Amino acid sequence: MKPTPSILDALELDALPAAEQEEVLMTLNDLIFRGSLVRLIERMDADQHDAFSALLSRDAPEEELNDFLKNIPGSEDVVKETVDELTSDILSVIK
């Protein structure tokens, strides 16, 4: 069975100039972050949601927000789900 290509393989990033590679990677990072954030917020209990809202209200630094999100149970699985879904979507368009 042939392994599923990664997002980077599917997009053939190696064929792009460095500036375009960086732009694509920044876009992918943003899509993965936003998709993961939505899923994590949906999985937060009331206390976690209140704590996250408080961080946003006081304009907490990005590092603090990321540390908080990493401590949500299942956060690594959420990121993997987001990457898998994005990969699947990209592959379905490319094929």
Secondary structure, DSSP 8 states (H G I E B T S, - for coil): ------HHHHTTGGGS-HHHHHHHHHHHHHHHHHHHHHHHHHH--HHHHHHHHHHHHTT--HHHHHHHHHTSTTHHHHHHHHHHHHHHHHHHHH-
